[in-house]
Amino acid sequence: MPTGILSSMCRTFMFASHALQGAWIPRWRRGGWALPACGLLLALTWAGPALAAKPAPQATPEPSGTSATALDVTEAQVWGTVRAVLGGTNLVVVTPEITRLDVRLLGVEPPELPRQGRPGIQSTEGQPFGPEAATYVRDLLVDKQVRLESYGKDRAGRTLAVVWLGDINVNLTLVKEGLAWVSPSVAVPKVRAVLEVAERQAQVGKYGLWALPNPEPPWEFRKRHRLPAE
């Protein structure tokens, strides 16, 4: 606003203030408002251009998409009764709700069982301690109530789980007794850690398959014989 116009407005305010002397307005309000009003007008005149030049605050943009985070694999507790053992690591478990679960013991690989030949796959005699491992799991678990610590599913849709029979960790016991290797693909750190300790103990004690002169891991056996994993 031009300074001349502002000065004229201030004079008008001052004149009005004096004209109100003696009117009904209380004494503490008489004439006291004109000078502050002029000061306010002057402040607005000088600050106006600066306020107009200041850009409007910009809203913070939302992230474009969700940032990737490491998958935190957590366990889920399930109870059920083992109705069948298929091989050394695959179980059929029925929950109290009569839901069937196909379960695979997480993190362990017992020796390969004998396989019958079929088109494209040759028959094999299996590995030492393969039948012993399967018999051990079957005798231990069939018709027993177990607790499953499940960690998702594998590509075949089986529930990957640590199986507990009371206080017995079945996965750990298999490794500790020398009836299974620790799977190289187990991706749950806390499960892998305890299994690896048990495997070293079995190696030192030469339990089960570790009493053999050159025990061959089942994944190497399958590769050598061109067998699919089951």
Number of C-alpha atoms within 10 A of each C-alpha: 12 7 11 9 9 15 14 11 15 20 14 12 18 18 13 13 17 13 12 12 14 10 9 8 11 9 11 7 10 17 18 13 12 19 15 11 15 18 12 11 17 17 11 14 15 12 11 12 11 11 11 9 8 8 8 8 6 6 6 6 6 6 7 6 6 6 6 6 6 5 6 7 12 10 15 11 11 15 17 21 21 23 16 16 22 14 19 26 22 20 25 18 26 19 16 11 8 10 9 15 17 19 25 25 21 28 25 24 23 28 27 26 20 14 13 11 10 8 5 8 13 12 13 15 11 17 18 19 19 22 18 16 25 22 14 13 22 20 11 14 20 17 15 14 18 22 19 22 19 21 18 14 15 12 6 9 12 17 22 21 24 23 24 18 14 11 8 11 13 19 23 26 16 25 30 23 20 24 28 30 25 25 18 11 10 12 13 15 10 8 17 20 11 13 23 18 14 21 24 14 16 22 17 11 14 15 17 20 25 20 14 12 8 8 12 15 18 21 19 11 15 15 11 9 13 12 17 9 9 8
